[in-house]
Amino acid sequence: QEQLVESGGGLVQAGGSLRLSCAASERTYNTYSMGWFRQAPGREREFVARISPSSGVTNYADDVKGRFTISRDNTKNTVNLQMNSLKPEDTAAYYCAAGFQLQFSSPSVVAWGQGTQATVPS
């Protein structure tokens, strides 16, 4: 079974930055698109960003474009999400995912991380 291990997150003031990381097995890292989703209290889980396994093509949700950057670290089989200019509405549990078509409305997810909280007080 695929496993994803997340780190990062925390509490930061509006306008600040956080960096999330997601470590995967070499097989998972090289086979699947990797991405991030988030879920705020009372809301459905939503797509945030995704990066393809080989070419590194990225996709972002409209409300994070220009503020968040997803990247791969091939030396560590890790995917990072750099979150800048954070807003209170970015407060959510963030989940790493591996699978296909992560940026579409019906993603095919083969593994989820355990979730990490990012909090931006208003």
N, C-alpha and C positions, 0 to 999 in steps of 0.2 A: 504494500500500500504506500502510495506517495505521501511524503511528509514534508511540511513546510514549517519552518521555525522563524518566527518574527521577533524583531527587537526594535527599540526606539519608542517613540510616542512620549506623552507627558503633558504637562501644562505649560502654556506659553501665552504671553499677552498678545493682543491683536497687533498685527503687523510683524510679528516675530516669525521664526522658522523652526521647523522640526524635520528630522530625517528618520524615515522608517526603512528597515532592512528585512529581507526575507531570504533565508538560506534554504536551498533545495539540494536534493541529490544530483549528481552529475547527469544521470539519465533524465530526470525530470527537467532539469535546467536546459538540457540540449534538445528535448523533444517538444516541449509545450510552449505556447505563449505564456508569459507571466504577467500578472496584473494585480491591481488593487481595487477593492470595493470598500464602501463604507456604509455604516448603518447608524443613524441617529435614533434616539429614543422615540418610539411611536411611528417610525418611518420604515419603509422597505429598504432592503440593501440595494445600493446603487453603484454603478460602475464609476470608477475614478480615472484609471489609466491602465494602459496595457503596452507590452513590448513584445515583438515577435522573437522567435528563438534564434534565427540565423541572421537575417538582414538588419535586425534592430529597429524595424519600423514601429513607430509609436502612435498611439491614439489617446485622446484625452476627452473627458467630459467637458462640456462648454464652460461650466462655471469654475473650472480649475486651470483652463488654458492660460498660459503666460505666467502662472504662479507655481505650478507643480511641474516637476521633471522626473520622469521615470528613466532608469538606466540599468544596465547590466554590468556586473563585475565578473568577468570570465575567469579570473584567478581564484575566485571564492565561490563560484556557483551561486551568486547572490544578486538579487534585484533590489534596487534602492528607490525610494520615493522621497525626493527632496521637496519639501513643502515650504514655500516662502509667502510673505504677505498674508499670513493667516488671518482669517475672519472668524467671528463667533459662530457663523453658520457652517464652518468646517468642523465643528465639534462633533465627534462620532467615534465609534469603534471602527478601526480600519482592519480589513482582512486581506491577506495575500491569497492569490489564487493561481492555479496552474490549469491550463486546458486550452480549448479552442474557441474562437469567435467570442472572446471575452468582451469585446466592445459592442456586441449586438444584444438585442433584447432577450434572446434565449441562449445565453452562453453555455458551452459544454465544459463544466468544471470537473476535473478529476481529483483535485485536492484543494483544501482550504487550510489556511493557517488558523491559529487559535484566536487571533484578534488582539489588537493593541489599541489602547485608548489615546485619543488626542483631544485635548480640551483647550478651548480658547475662550476665556471669560468675556462677557459683554460689558 
